[in-house]
Amino acid sequence: MGYPRPLGSIWHNPWGGGKTHALLCLGLLGKNPRLVKQHFSDVRLGDESPVKIVCIDGRLTHSNGIWGTVAEQLGKAELFGHLYSPPKAPDPDDWRKLLAGERVLILIDELPFYLDNCLATAIGDSNLCKVSASALTSLLVACGDGGDCRQTAVVMTDLNADAYPDGSQTIQQVANQVLATLGGEAERILETLQPIELETNDLYHILRRRLFTEDPDADAVKRISESYREALRKAADNHYCTGDPTTLAKDIRDTYPFSPAIKHLAARFQHNEGFQQTRGMLRLFSKVVKDLYESSKAAEARLIGPEHLNLADKSIRDQIKKINKDLENALSKDFYQTGGTARLQQIKDDGEITPDAVHDAALIILFASLSHRPAELGLTPSELGTWYAAPDRDITLLPKLWARLQDTCDYLHRTDPDNKLLFRPVENILVWVRRRAAEIGEASIQKRLAAKLQELFKAEVGSVYQKVEAFPSIADLVLDKERTTLVILSPQQRGGLPADALAYWKGQRYKNRLLFLTGLKGGFANLSDHMRKLIATEEAFDRKDLGSTERRMLEEQKERAMTEFREAMIHCFDTVFFPVDNDNFDRASFRMEYKDDSYRGARQVTTNLEIGPGKFQPWDEGNVTGNRDYAQEELFDGKVMRWNDVKENAAIRASWPMTESGWLDQLKFACVASDWWREVGADQIERGPFERKTALGVIPLRQGDGVARLALRPTPQDATVKFCPGTTFDPAKAQIVHDLAAFETDELQGVFRCVDDTAGQWATGDDFPWSGTPELKRGPNPSPIEFQASHGAGIWYTTDGTKPEPGKSSKYVGPITPADDCSVVQAVAEAKGILSAPLSVAVSKQRERKGRVRYRSTSLSVKGPAQINAAITQLATAKAEVEKASIRFALEAGGTLELQLQGIAFLPATVKAQMEALAGSLGEAKEHGEERLIDLFQLVFPSHEAFEEWVKAQGVRYQEKDLEYVG
């Protein structure tokens, strides 16, 4: 005191933070300065004489106001006598007169309670609360000015009413009013201090001193921190740790024997209304430590953490309620109830995650859910992993533990999108799911399970069965000789089929048309429970009040429920019963296997019966012979049988394998095609062996240019086919036909022979004679009419409309110019006694062919000098004039180069020279297809005879429309 400002302090600490005790200590030090010198040697005292202490307790009544109490404790009550009745706040001068020459320490505690009481005391238009606030402001102003008050110090505890257990809106308003009245005086004069921080190690030093008689062994602490560092490193490797393992291990050494989780998680709820920080933590963990030692669990605990909150202990439970009373339902419904009915008390070991592991993780999350501030609630998976990781815990099971927690706790919620788990005062959506599941009756479950099994095991093409019945009434089953039925029964807890199912099968005719799928381990009740959960989860999606967080929880719940349902199915249905003879069933182990989130039961049952016992026989194109022999041995009762009876035997005789639909019909088709079986009469099959001869099918494909193309189909397929020209087969002249699909010959007659020279089971059948036809076609130009025939055939024709006949009609010797009254010319060709198809040529009325002939040609496409020269030579032979000639070249760039000749006599040498020069300059056509086009128009011949002579000499093809007679 007497040193530079600040001349006091405000101590910030919520309830239980040690403020009152600290004030008492400060007062004792002020009255006994020797204690300061003894215990705080580094503190310099300007004056070692005792200080006058003034104590203001806000929970007491101050009849003359707090300023009167200060005056009374200083023995100067009379100085403020004029301020008592009516109450009036002293101004700064009043305070200076009171404190002048005094060394005073003014300690003010619990001020909000006093101010709250003062609100009810009216003073004129104001009240005692405002007057008290004004008095305090004047005190701080007087102290801040120094002068007569320079040896006065003021210490106040926090005015934040949020920390008071009985705090009300009134207290909070009063505290805010006082702070507003004080304005900047408190900040200017008083230093803000906070004795204890929950997020520091201060609390742990207090807990160790108060709860343990001696300090821990340093080597033991080091070993434990090292073991936790390794556990945290594993957690970090699996992305389940939010901090550095080495830093966290050091934190453990500082907080031992307590877990750093207490420090970090308790800091979240330090501002809860009514929570006494230091005192509250001491009370809570003194009970936790006591419980650990009394229950003998202390020897097992490496660190004391939130997971050691034994909520079966009422005193511990009460301390948690004091921190956050809103979670009382979560404590009783999820954690502990007398009689063991709480959710966490009922969980069982599932082989991977123990009940203790679930309980420990739930307590850590509970400890992180005690804050009244929403932003400070809950833990993400990695945050949970940070405080859950320990040397004896498998951190890789955290995802399953995370899911198990959500399935177990009714008041546990998950946030979206930050993915935190936290406890709330209300039940989560999964509680509704559980309640709804409990309401679903057994009959409904049976019906839904039957539908689900019908879907999972529906018959497919190629499967061993063609019909499914799930949980049927056995007496109502009807078997079909054409289709095998799979009957799904509830799992059994004994060695064989149920008596009613076995009795039903023995009384049936079609014993080989029935399979049973069931299980020998029971577990149907468990399957029903999972089905209930799945149904209820699906129904929950229809709720109108569903939010995004609940929907996400339901989606994950549905995925878990589906997984659990599938696993229960795998355990329930693990045995297929199938008939092996007409008196006995055998069984095959069966395991349902899901792939790509789908299940194809028919395929799995089929594969299971094929690979194991061989009860299923798939169709095998390569084993037709073996299947034929097996069918003849098992299903045929004689050489000739009704095919319907063969099928009936397959359905009756359980020694016969089960097959896919249509298997026997495929076998029948293959055997008949190979002539192992023959169809005789209606629905009759005769089995071989038969006397067999080779045969040949000849299919004409095409005939043109004197060549016939044929497709040959020998029986058997591997037989050798030979061909000999002529009308008789001469082995010396025959040739083997290698390409049976497209055999070609220019012969008009020949003989085929089919020989089985490989297997030797087929006798050589009759030779197959074949003959083609000569081909007759007309010439290219319309006039005169010309005919052409292949194979040197003779041609006969008629012009009077009668049918032409070889040797009787006119024989064709050259082009025909029909008479003017002729309307049709008919012709036929004959070679080696074989006639062609008749050919008719309609004759149009001939125009008068007198005078000069103008021929309009089409374009000639050429690609270089050589072809251009050939075209010019062709033109040069014509005794004609060129009324107009256009020689046009298409260029590579897309344009044209054109040479035109008009109205001149045709001078072949001149035109040829010009065209050769032009063609030579352009060169050969490029590979990309550059064209040179010669367009000729109005080439005029002196007579029709001259035109015909040119056409015949050059082989030019034309049509009548290309000609014009110009006189």
TAGIBEL-V601638 format. One record per residue. RES is the residue in one small letter. SS is DSSP state (helix for helix, strand for strand, loop for the rest). NEAR is the number of other ideal C-beta (glycine too) atoms within 12 Angstrom. D_FIRST is the distance of its C-alpha to the first C-alpha in whole Angstrom. Layout:
res;ss;near;d_first
RES;SS;NEAR;D_FIRST
RES;SS;NEAR;D_FIRST
This chain:
res;ss;near;d_first
m;loop;37;0
g;loop;20;4
y;loop;16;5
p;loop;12;8
r;loop;24;9
p;loop;25;10
l;loop;35;8
g;strand;36;9
s;strand;31;13
i;strand;34;16
w;strand;35;18
h;loop;28;22
n;loop;36;24
p;loop;39;27
w;loop;36;28
g;loop;33;28
g;loop;35;25
g;loop;34;23
k;helix;39;21
t;helix;29;21
h;helix;24;21
a;helix;26;18
l;helix;35;16
l;helix;21;18
c;helix;24;16
l;helix;35;13
g;helix;30;13
l;helix;22;15
l;helix;29;12
g;helix;33;10
k;helix;23;13
n;loop;20;14
p;helix;24;12
r;helix;17;15
l;helix;20;16
v;helix;26;13
k;helix;15;15
q;helix;13;18
h;helix;14;18
f;loop;15;16
s;loop;11;16
d;loop;8;15
v;loop;16;12
r;loop;14;10
l;loop;24;8
g;loop;16;8
d;loop;15;8
e;loop;19;10
s;loop;17;11
p;loop;21;11
v;loop;31;9
k;strand;27;12
i;strand;29;13
v;strand;37;15
c;strand;32;17
i;strand;38;20
d;strand;23;23
g;loop;37;25
r;loop;19;28
l;loop;17;28
t;loop;19;29
h;loop;35;27
s;loop;16;30
n;loop;29;28
g;helix;39;26
i;helix;46;23
w;helix;44;21
g;helix;35;23
t;helix;30;22
v;helix;41;18
a;helix;34;20
e;helix;24;22
q;helix;27;19
l;loop;30;17
g;loop;14;21
k;loop;26;21
a;helix;21;24
e;helix;16;26
l;helix;26;24
f;helix;33;25
g;helix;18;28
h;helix;20;30
l;helix;31;28
y;loop;24;30
s;loop;13;33
p;loop;17;34
p;loop;30;31
k;loop;26;29
a;loop;33;26
p;loop;36;23
d;loop;22;23
p;helix;27;20
d;helix;19;21
d;helix;31;21
w;helix;39;18
r;helix;26;16
k;helix;24;19
l;helix;40;17
l;helix;40;14
a;loop;21;14
g;loop;17;13
e;loop;31;11
r;loop;28;8
v;strand;40;9
l;strand;37;9
i;strand;45;12
l;strand;41;14
i;strand;45;17
d;strand;34;20
e;loop;34;24
l;helix;44;24
p;helix;40;27
f;helix;31;29
y;helix;37;28
l;helix;43;28
d;helix;32;32
n;helix;25;33
c;helix;35;32
l;loop;28;34
a;loop;15;37
t;loop;23;36
a;strand;15;37
i;strand;23;36
g;loop;12;39
d;loop;7;39
s;strand;21;36
n;strand;24;34
l;helix;33;31
c;helix;37;30
k;helix;28;30
v;helix;37;28
s;helix;44;25
a;helix;37;25
s;helix;37;25
a;helix;43;22
l;helix;45;20
t;helix;33;20
s;helix;35;20
l;helix;46;16
l;helix;38;15
v;helix;32;17
a;helix;35;15
c;helix;39;12
g;helix;32;13
d;loop;23;15
g;loop;21;12
g;helix;20;13
d;helix;21;13
c;helix;36;11
r;loop;25;8
q;loop;27;6
t;strand;40;7
a;strand;38;7
v;strand;44;11
v;strand;43;13
m;strand;42;16
t;strand;44;19
d;loop;38;22
l;loop;40;24
n;loop;30;27
a;helix;35;30
d;helix;26;32
a;helix;36;30
y;loop;35;31
p;loop;23;34
d;loop;17;35
g;loop;28;34
s;loop;20;37
q;helix;15;37
t;helix;23;36
i;helix;32;32
q;helix;23;33
q;helix;20;33
v;helix;35;31
a;helix;36;28
n;helix;21;30
q;helix;31;30
v;helix;40;26
l;helix;29;25
a;helix;18;28
t;helix;29;26
l;helix;31;23
g;loop;19;24
g;loop;15;22
e;helix;32;19
a;helix;35;18
e;helix;18;19
r;helix;21;17
i;helix;33;14
l;strand;33;13
e;strand;21;14
t;strand;22;17
l;strand;24;17
q;loop;27;21
p;loop;31;20
i;loop;36;24
e;loop;24;27
l;loop;39;30
e;loop;24;32
t;loop;23;30
n;loop;25;31
d;helix;25;28
l;helix;38;30
y;helix;38;32
h;helix;22;30
i;helix;29;29
l;helix;33;33
r;helix;26;34
r;helix;16;32
r;helix;19;33
l;helix;28;36
f;loop;23;38
t;loop;9;38
e;loop;9;38
d;loop;13;37
p;loop;26;40
d;loop;12;43
a;helix;12;42
d;helix;11;46
a;helix;18;46
v;helix;25;44
k;helix;18;45
r;helix;20;49
i;helix;29;48
s;helix;33;46
e;helix;23;49
s;helix;24;51
y;helix;42;49
r;helix;29;49
e;helix;25;53
a;helix;34;53
l;helix;39;51
r;helix;26;53
k;helix;26;56
a;helix;35;54
a;helix;25;53
d;helix;16;57
n;loop;22;58
h;loop;18;55
y;loop;34;54
c;loop;33;50
t;loop;24;47
g;loop;27;45
d;loop;16;46
p;helix;29;47
t;helix;19;45
t;helix;21;42
l;helix;35;43
a;helix;32;44
k;helix;22;40
d;helix;31;39
i;helix;43;41
r;helix;28;39
d;helix;24;36
t;helix;37;36
y;loop;35;39
p;loop;34;41
f;strand;40;40
s;loop;41;41
p;helix;37;39
a;helix;43;41
i;helix;40;39
k;helix;36;36
h;helix;33;38
l;helix;38;40
a;helix;44;37
a;helix;30;35
r;helix;32;37
f;helix;38;37
q;loop;39;33
h;loop;32;33
n;loop;36;36
e;loop;29;35
g;loop;28;34
f;loop;38;34
q;loop;32;31
q;helix;37;30
t;helix;37;29
r;helix;30;31
g;helix;37;34
m;helix;43;34
l;helix;30;34
r;helix;27;36
l;helix;42;39
f;helix;40;39
s;helix;27;39
k;helix;29;42
v;helix;40;43
v;helix;31;43
k;helix;22;44
d;helix;27;47
l;helix;30;48
y;helix;21;48
e;helix;15;50
s;loop;18;53
s;loop;10;53
k;loop;20;52
a;loop;20;49
a;loop;9;51
e;loop;17;53
a;loop;27;49
r;loop;31;48
l;loop;41;45
i;strand;40;44
g;loop;38;44
p;helix;41;45
e;helix;38;48
h;helix;36;47
l;loop;41;47
n;loop;33;49
l;loop;38;50
a;loop;23;53
d;loop;26;50
k;helix;17;49
s;helix;22;45
i;helix;34;45
r;helix;31;47
d;helix;19;44
q;helix;32;41
i;helix;41;43
k;helix;28;44
k;helix;30;40
i;helix;43;39
n;loop;34;42
k;helix;22;45
d;helix;25;47
l;helix;37;48
e;helix;23;50
n;helix;25;53
a;helix;39;53
l;helix;40;52
s;helix;26;54
k;helix;28;57
d;helix;41;56
f;helix;43;55
y;loop;30;55
q;loop;22;58
t;loop;12;59
g;loop;10;63
g;loop;14;62
t;loop;15;63
a;loop;28;60
r;helix;35;61
l;helix;38;59
q;helix;25;60
q;loop;21;64
i;loop;26;64
k;loop;15;66
d;loop;13;66
d;loop;19;68
g;loop;9;69
e;loop;18;66
i;loop;28;63
t;loop;21;62
p;helix;24;61
d;helix;24;58
a;helix;32;57
v;helix;39;57
h;helix;36;55
d;helix;35;52
a;helix;47;53
a;helix;45;52
l;helix;44;49
i;helix;40;48
i;helix;47;49
l;helix;46;48
f;helix;48;44
a;loop;39;44
s;loop;42;45
l;loop;43;42
s;loop;30;40
h;loop;25;41
r;loop;19;41
p;helix;15;44
a;helix;12;43
e;helix;26;42
l;loop;34;45
g;loop;34;47
l;strand;40;48
t;strand;26;51
p;helix;33;53
s;helix;27;51
e;helix;35;48
l;helix;43;50
g;helix;40;51
t;helix;39;48
w;helix;45;47
y;helix;47;50
a;loop;48;51
a;loop;34;52
p;loop;25;54
d;loop;19;56
r;loop;33;57
d;loop;23;59
i;helix;36;57
t;helix;19;61
l;helix;27;61
l;helix;36;58
p;helix;24;61
k;helix;25;63
l;helix;37;60
w;helix;36;58
a;helix;30;62
r;helix;31;62
l;helix;46;59
q;helix;44;60
d;helix;37;63
t;helix;35;61
c;loop;43;58
d;loop;35;59
y;loop;36;56
l;strand;45;55
h;strand;35;55
r;strand;40;55
t;loop;26;54
d;loop;19;56
p;loop;10;56
d;loop;19;53
n;loop;22;54
k;strand;29;52
l;strand;42;52
l;strand;42;50
f;strand;43;51
r;loop;32;51
p;loop;25;51
v;loop;19;55
e;loop;23;58
n;loop;39;59
i;helix;37;63
l;helix;38;64
v;helix;31;64
w;helix;28;66
v;helix;36;68
r;helix;27;69
r;helix;19;69
r;helix;25;72
a;helix;30;73
a;helix;18;74
e;helix;16;76
i;loop;28;78
g;loop;15;82
e;helix;19;84
a;helix;12;87
s;helix;20;85
i;helix;30;83
q;helix;24;87
k;helix;19;88
r;helix;30;85
l;helix;36;85
a;helix;26;89
a;helix;20;88
k;helix;33;86
l;helix;36;88
q;helix;24;91
e;helix;19;89
l;helix;32;88
f;loop;37;91
k;loop;25;93
a;loop;28;97
e;loop;23;97
v;loop;18;100
g;loop;24;101
s;loop;34;99
v;loop;45;101
y;loop;43;101
q;loop;31;101
k;strand;29;100
v;strand;33;97
e;strand;33;97
a;strand;32;93
f;loop;34;93
p;loop;27;97
s;loop;16;99
i;helix;26;101
a;helix;12;104
d;helix;12;104
l;loop;28;104
v;loop;20;107
l;loop;31;108
d;loop;22;109
k;loop;26;112
e;loop;24;110
r;loop;29;107
t;loop;41;104
t;strand;36;102
l;strand;44;98
v;strand;42;97
i;strand;42;94
l;loop;37;93
s;loop;33;90
p;loop;31;89
q;loop;28;91
q;loop;16;89
r;loop;15;93
g;loop;15;95
g;loop;20;97
l;loop;33;98
p;loop;24;98
a;helix;14;101
d;helix;20;102
a;helix;31;101
l;helix;27;104
a;helix;13;106
y;helix;27;106
w;helix;33;107
k;helix;20;110
g;loop;17;111
q;loop;27;111
r;loop;20;114
y;loop;30;112
k;helix;34;110
n;helix;41;109
r;helix;36;107
l;strand;45;104
l;strand;48;100
f;strand;43;98
l;strand;46;94
t;strand;36;92
g;loop;34;89
l;loop;28;90
k;loop;22;86
g;loop;20;85
g;loop;24;82
f;helix;30;83
a;helix;19;81
n;helix;22;78
l;helix;34;80
s;helix;34;80
d;helix;25;76
h;helix;36;75
m;helix;36;78
r;helix;33;76
k;helix;37;73
l;helix;35;75
i;helix;32;76
a;helix;33;73
t;helix;37;71
e;helix;26;74
e;helix;25;74
a;helix;31;70
f;loop;24;70
d;loop;15;72
r;loop;18;69
k;loop;8;68
d;loop;12;65
l;loop;21;64
g;loop;17;62
s;helix;14;61
t;helix;27;59
e;helix;30;61
r;helix;21;64
r;helix;25;63
m;helix;37;62
l;helix;34;66
e;helix;24;67
e;helix;28;66
q;helix;34;67
k;helix;27;70
e;helix;21;71
r;helix;28;69
a;helix;34;72
m;helix;26;75
t;helix;22;74
e;helix;28;74
f;helix;35;77
r;helix;29;79
e;helix;23;78
a;helix;32;79
m;helix;37;82
i;helix;28;83
h;helix;25;82
c;helix;37;85
f;loop;44;87
d;loop;28;88
t;strand;33;92
v;strand;42;95
f;strand;38;99
f;strand;41;102
p;strand;36;105
v;loop;23;107
d;loop;18;111
n;loop;22;112
d;loop;14;111
n;loop;18;107
f;strand;30;104
d;strand;24;102
r;strand;28;98
a;strand;29;96
s;strand;22;92
f;loop;35;90
r;loop;25;87
m;loop;33;86
e;loop;21;84
y;loop;19;82
k;strand;11;82
d;loop;7;80
d;loop;10;79
s;strand;15;83
y;loop;26;85
r;loop;24;89
g;helix;38;90
a;helix;33;94
r;helix;28;94
q;helix;34;92
v;helix;45;94
t;helix;37;97
t;helix;26;96
n;helix;33;95
l;helix;37;99
e;helix;27;100
i;helix;17;98
g;loop;21;98
p;loop;25;101
g;loop;22;103
k;loop;35;104
f;strand;34;103
q;strand;29;106
p;loop;28;105
w;loop;24;107
d;loop;20;108
e;helix;14;110
g;helix;10;111
n;helix;17;112
v;helix;24;115
t;helix;19;118
g;helix;17;116
n;helix;31;115
r;helix;31;118
d;helix;19;119
y;helix;25;117
a;helix;36;117
q;helix;27;121
e;helix;16;121
e;helix;24;118
l;loop;36;119
f;loop;31;123
d;loop;18;125
g;loop;15;128
k;loop;16;130
v;strand;20;129
m;strand;26;127
r;strand;21;125
w;helix;31;122
n;helix;20;120
d;helix;22;121
v;helix;34;120
k;helix;33;116
e;helix;25;117
n;helix;30;117
a;helix;36;114
a;helix;31;112
i;helix;26;114
r;loop;31;114
a;loop;32;111
s;loop;24;112
w;loop;36;112
p;loop;32;108
m;strand;40;106
t;strand;39;106
e;loop;31;105
s;loop;28;107
g;loop;18;110
w;helix;35;110
l;helix;37;114
d;helix;22;115
q;helix;25;114
l;helix;38;115
k;helix;34;119
f;helix;21;118
a;helix;25;118
c;helix;32;121
v;helix;24;123
a;helix;19;122
s;loop;27;123
d;loop;26;126
w;loop;28;125
w;strand;33;125
r;strand;23;128
e;strand;21;127
v;loop;18;131
g;loop;12;131
a;loop;9;129
d;loop;17;125
q;strand;21;127
i;strand;35;126
e;strand;26;128
r;strand;31;127
g;loop;23;129
p;loop;18;130
f;loop;19;132
e;loop;12;135
r;loop;23;133
k;strand;22;134
t;loop;34;132
a;strand;27;132
l;strand;36;131
g;strand;21;130
v;strand;29;130
i;strand;17;128
p;strand;20;129
l;strand;20;126
r;strand;16;128
q;strand;26;131
g;strand;16;131
d;loop;15;133
g;loop;26;135
v;strand;20;132
a;strand;32;132
r;strand;23;128
l;strand;31;128
a;strand;21;126
l;strand;35;127
r;strand;23;126
p;strand;33;127
t;strand;27;127
p;loop;28;126
q;loop;22;123
d;loop;19;123
a;loop;33;127
t;strand;28;129
v;strand;42;131
k;strand;32;133
f;strand;36;135
c;strand;27;139
p;strand;24;140
g;loop;21;144
t;loop;18;145
t;loop;16;145
f;loop;27;143
d;loop;17;144
p;loop;16;141
a;loop;10;142
k;loop;16;141
a;loop;23;138
q;strand;23;134
i;strand;21;131
v;loop;31;129
h;loop;14;125
d;loop;17;124
l;loop;29;124
a;loop;16;122
a;loop;18;124
f;strand;32;127
e;strand;26;129
t;strand;31;133
d;loop;22;135
e;loop;32;138
l;loop;32;140
q;strand;26;141
g;strand;35;140
v;strand;29;139
f;strand;39;136
r;strand;35;136
c;strand;37;133
v;strand;30;133
d;loop;26;130
d;loop;20;131
t;loop;14;127
a;loop;17;127
g;loop;15;131
q;loop;22;130
w;loop;28;132
a;strand;20;136
t;loop;27;136
g;loop;23;137
d;loop;15;139
d;loop;28;139
f;strand;28;138
p;strand;22;140
w;strand;32;138
s;strand;27;139
g;loop;34;138
t;loop;30;139
p;loop;37;140
e;loop;31;138
l;strand;35;139
k;strand;24;138
r;strand;29;139
g;loop;27;138
p;loop;20;136
n;loop;25;138
p;loop;28;139
s;loop;31;142
p;loop;26;145
i;strand;32;144
e;loop;30;143
f;strand;36;142
q;strand;25;141
a;strand;33;141
s;loop;29;140
h;loop;31;142
g;loop;16;145
a;loop;32;145
g;strand;30;148
i;strand;39;148
w;strand;31;150
y;strand;41;149
t;strand;29;151
t;loop;27;151
d;loop;18;152
g;loop;18;150
t;loop;19;151
k;loop;19;149
p;loop;34;150
e;loop;19;152
p;loop;28;152
g;loop;13;156
k;loop;14;157
s;loop;25;155
s;strand;25;154
k;strand;23;153
y;loop;33;150
v;loop;12;151
g;loop;16;149
p;loop;23;147
i;strand;28;149
t;loop;20;149
p;loop;27;150
a;loop;13;153
d;loop;14;151
d;loop;12;152
c;loop;24;150
s;loop;19;147
v;strand;24;145
v;strand;38;146
q;strand;34;146
a;strand;40;146
v;strand;36;145
a;strand;37;145
e;strand;32;147
a;strand;27;146
k;loop;24;148
g;loop;18;149
i;strand;27;145
l;strand;30;145
s;loop;32;141
a;loop;21;140
p;loop;27;142
l;strand;33;141
s;strand;23;141
v;strand;31;141
a;strand;17;141
v;loop;27;143
s;loop;18;142
k;loop;14;145
q;loop;22;146
r;loop;17;145
e;loop;14;148
r;loop;24;147
k;loop;14;149
g;loop;20;148
r;loop;25;145
v;strand;35;142
r;strand;26;139
y;strand;36;136
r;loop;23;133
s;loop;34;131
t;loop;18;127
s;loop;19;125
l;strand;26;125
s;strand;20;122
v;strand;30;122
k;loop;26;120
g;loop;23;121
p;helix;24;124
a;helix;18;127
q;helix;23;126
i;helix;36;127
n;helix;25;130
a;helix;22;131
a;helix;35;131
i;helix;34;132
t;helix;20;135
q;helix;26;135
l;helix;35;136
a;helix;25;138
t;loop;22;141
a;loop;33;141
k;loop;23;144
a;strand;32;142
e;strand;29;140
v;strand;33;136
e;strand;25;136
k;strand;21;132
a;strand;38;130
s;strand;26;126
i;strand;36;125
r;strand;25;121
f;strand;32;119
a;strand;26;115
l;loop;20;113
e;loop;18;110
a;loop;11;107
g;loop;9;108
g;loop;11;111
t;strand;20;115
l;strand;23;118
e;strand;19;121
l;strand;28;125
q;strand;21;127
l;strand;29;131
q;strand;16;133
g;strand;13;136
i;strand;15;138
a;loop;17;140
f;loop;29;139
l;loop;18;139
p;helix;27;138
a;helix;15;138
t;helix;19;136
v;helix;32;133
k;helix;27;133
a;helix;17;132
q;helix;21;129
m;helix;37;128
e;helix;26;128
a;helix;18;126
l;helix;27;123
a;helix;30;123
g;helix;17;123
s;helix;17;120
l;helix;27;118
g;loop;18;118
e;loop;17;118
a;loop;24;116
k;loop;16;112
e;loop;8;111
h;loop;10;109
g;loop;11;112
e;loop;24;113
e;loop;26;116
r;strand;38;119
l;strand;27;121
i;strand;37;125
d;strand;29;126
l;strand;34;129
f;strand;24;131
q;strand;27;134
l;strand;39;136
v;strand;34;140
f;strand;35;143
p;loop;23;146
s;loop;20;147
h;helix;29;146
e;helix;19;148
a;helix;24;146
f;helix;33;143
e;helix;27;144
e;helix;19;145
w;helix;29;142
v;helix;34;140
k;helix;23;142
a;helix;17;142
q;helix;26;138
g;loop;14;137
v;loop;28;135
r;loop;16;134
y;loop;27;134
q;loop;17;134
e;helix;20;137
k;helix;12;134
d;helix;23;134
l;strand;31;138
e;strand;25;139
y;strand;21;143
v;loop;21;143
g;loop;13;147
